[in-house]
Amino acid sequence: MLGPVILAASRSDRMRRLISAAPVTRQVVDRFIPGETVDEILPIIQELTGDGLELTMDVVGEDITTPEQATAARDAYLELIDRLKPLELGTRAEMSVKLSMFGQALPGGHELALANVRPVVEAAAGIGTTVTLDAEDHTTLDSMFAIHEELRKDVPGTGCVIQAYLFRTEEDARRLAASGSRVRLVKGAYKEPAEVAYQQKHEIDKAYVRILRTLMEGEGYPMIGSHDPRLISIAQELAHRAGRKLDEYEFQMLYGIRGDEHLRLAAEGHRMRVYTAYGTDWYGYFMRRLAEKPANLSFFLRSMISHD
């Protein structure tokens, strides 16, 4: 029940100011966002890959109001790619991007976002890695999928994200479960109306399993974005039934959540990718992490009480 309230707070400038100013916030944010600059995040990348984990890097920030900010977001990813090149990690360190950061919501946003994200995708391919387009709220998805299709003409490894709670996603999954595609399946973390999305957890979980079965039985590369132990077990069983080898799918989890599980899955031979965000504009990302899981909110509130 608190999830929609927290998501509403993520769009409130007043709540942004209050939470950002709280002394305890920074230490809690560090659990999910381990750095603000490339210099701070590079040691984290080396530590996680040294532990046998893989990463997808997200430069946080979504409130883009000018073309100049969208250009700056592009340049931040290009800087990251340039700094990753000498590490020679290949696909062990890929990138995730939100097209809203590249100007998608601005006038002429579809063309602007495509123009800004294309050099990032091409630069990533140039160092042997990939980019995944994150899914945002349902009003942005037709544009995202069209950009994804366009980018794959030149860089076929470009991935995308689909969200189990949306009614449209089962059809999207059938279309995307094709040879060469890379698709991350998540439950969904935006407040969506009942007209377009399931509202109850059990309905979302059932949809997640149906969609995951479609991806596993298809010819693409499924990426399981979940921390739910039950869904992880189901994913392993579906992969086994589909005859998939361990390197023909992967698990993805957020930095700071279930770290022991990251290491356990990697030790079993699974590809385990950690979604690792960094940057200064962390508020929206942080609030969605609180909304997704009651334990995250409890951790934040306990920290505030302990600090007081």
N, C-alpha and C positions, 0 to 999 in steps of 0.2 A: 504493500500500500504506500510506502514511503517513496518508492521509485519515482512515480510521476511528480511528486513534490520536489524531489532533488533535481530532476531534470528541468523543472520550471525554474528552480533557483540557478541552474547553470546558465540561464538566459537573462538573469537579473543583474543589472549593473550595480544595484545597491548591495546585493548579496556578494557579488564579486569583490567589492571594496571591503566589506566586513570580514569575509573569510581570508582575503589576501593579507589583511592587516593583523589578523590574530597571530600572536607570537608562536603558537604551537604548530601552525599550519605548515611551515616550511619543513619541519622534521617529519611530518606525516607525508607531505608531498614527495619527499625524497625516497619514500618506500616504493613509489610507482614511477617516479621520474628522476633518474639518478644523476642528471646533469643538465646544465643550461647551454653549454657550448660544445663544439666539436672536441676541443682539447680535454674537456672533462669526460666526454663519453668514450673516447678512444680506449682508455684503459679498461673500461667496462666491456667493450667489444672484445678486447684481447683476453680478458679473464673468462668470459662466457664461452668463447670459441675454444679456449684452452681446456675447458671442462667438457668438451665434446658437444656443446650446444650450437645451434645456429640462431641467427637473429634476423628480424625485420625491423628496420629503423624508421621512426616516425618523428619528423620535426614538428612539434605541436604548434597549433595556432590555426584558428578558423575564422576569426572575425575580420575578414578582409573587406575593406570599404573603398579602396582605391586601386587602380591598375599598378601603381608603384609598389604597393604592399604585395601584390601578386607576383611582381617581378622579383622582389626581395625574397619571397618564399622559394621561387625557382632557384635563385642564386644560393640560398642556404643548402638546398639539396645538392647542387653542383659542387659546392665546397665540400660537403660530406663525401661525395663520390671521389673527388680529387684526393682527399685525405685517406680514403680506403684503398686507393690503388696500390700504394707500396706494400700494404699488408697481404696482398694476393690471396684474399679469402674466397674469391669467386662467389658462388651462390650461398656460401655459409653466412654472408651478410648482405641481405637484399634491402629494399626500401619499400615502405608503404606511404602512399600519398592520399590526401583528401583534396578533391578537385575544388572544393570551396576555397582552399588556400591559394589556388592558382587563378582565382577570379571568376569561378563558375556562376556566382550569384550577381555579378556586376552586369551592366548593360553590355550586350554582345558576349555574355559570359561563356557560352559553349565554345565559341571560336577562340576566345581569350584563353580559357583553361587548356584547350588542346594545344595552342601555340606555346604555352608556358610549360606544359608537362612533357611535350615531345622531346625537347633537348635533355631532360632529366632521364627519360626512358632510354634514349640513344646513348647518353654518357654511361649509364649503368651497364648497358649491353657491352660498351667498350671496355669495361673492366671485368667482364665475364659474369655479371650478376643481373638481377631482374628487379622490376618494380611491380607492385600490386596496387590497384586502385581501390581504396577503401570505399565502402558503401556509407552513405549518409541518409538523410530522411527521404521518404518515398518520392517527394516531388523532384528530387535530383537524379533519380535512377535512370530514366530514359536517356538523359544526356550522358551520364557516366558510362552506360553500356555502349552507346554510340561511339564515344571516345575510345573505349576499350577495343571495340571492333576495328576502328581506324588505326590505332597504334599497333595492333597485332599484324597488320598487313606488312609492316616493316620489321617489327620486333615480336615474333610469335610468342615469346615467353612471357609477355606482359600478362599479369594476373588480375583478377577482380574478386570482389567480396559479395556474397549474397547473404540475406538475413532471413532466418527461418520463420520469424513471426509475421512476415508479410504474406498475404494470400497469393501474390503473384509469383513467389519464389519457386514453387514447384515447377511451373512452366519455364521460368528462367533457367533452372537447373537442367532440365531436359535439353534445352538449347545449348547450354554451355558444356555439357558432359561429352565433349568431342575431342578427338585426337589433338594433342598439343596444348590443350587449355589448362590453365592453373586457376583453381577456384577455391577460395577460402569460405567455409560455411561458419557463420556465427549465429547466435540467437537473435541479436539486435539490441541496440542500446539507445534508441531515440523514442520519444513519446509519440506514438502513432495512433490515429483514431480507429475506432472499432470498424469503420467502413473498409479499412485496408489491411488491418493486422489483427491477429489473435491477441487476446488480452490476458488469458489465463496461462499460468506456467505449464500445466499439463498439456494444454493444446499446443503450445510452442514446442515442448519436448517431443511430442508425437510428430509434429511437422518436421522437426530437425532430423529425426530418424528416417522418415520417408525420403527427405531430400538427400540425406547422406547415402542412402541405399542407391538412389539414382546416380549419384556421383561415383560411388564405388563400382557400380556395374557399367559405368560409361568408359570412355577411352581417354579421359583427361586425367589430371593430377589433382586429387582432392587434398585440401588442407583443412584439418579439423580444428576449428577455433573454439575450444571449450575447456573449462576447468572442472566440469562435472564428471566425477568418477564413473557414474553409470553410463554416461554417453561415451566416455573414453573406452570403456569395456565393450560397448555395443559397436563402436567404430572398429575395434580390433577384430571382432567377430565378423562384421560385414566385409572387412578387408580379406579375411581368411576365406570366407565363402566365395568372394569374387576372384580368388586366386592371385591376389596382389602380394608382391614381395615387399619387404620392409622399406625399400627405397622408392616404392611406387605411390606413396602417400606420406603425409607428415602431420604431426600435431603442432599446434600453436597455442601458446599461453602468454599471458601478460607478465612482464617483468614485475617482481614483487609479490606475485600470487602463486602459491604452491611450488616454491622453488625446489623442494625435495622431490616433487613429482616430476619436474623438468629433468632432474638428474636420473631418476629411476627409469624413465622412459628411454632416455639416451643410453643408459647402461644396458638396457634390453635390446639395443640395436635399432630403435626407432629414430627417425629423423624428428628432432624436437626443436622447434624454432621459438625463440622468445621475442615477443613484440615489445620493443624497447623504445620509449619515447624520450625526447629531450627537447629543451628550449625554454624560453622565458614565458611564453604565453600558454601556461599550463592549466588555466582555470577550467575551461570546458572539458578537457580530457579528464582532469582530476574528478570533477563532479560526476561524470558518467561512470567512473570506476566505483564511486560511492553508491550510485544508483543501481548498478548491476548486481551487487551482492551485499546483503545485510551485514556480513562479517566485516566488510570494508568500512561501512558506516560506524559499526561498533568500535572498530579499531580507532577511528578518528575521534569519536566522542570520548572514549576512554583516555586517549592521549590529552584531550583538552581538559578533562576533569583532573587527571594527574598533574598537569601543568599548573592548574589553578590551586 
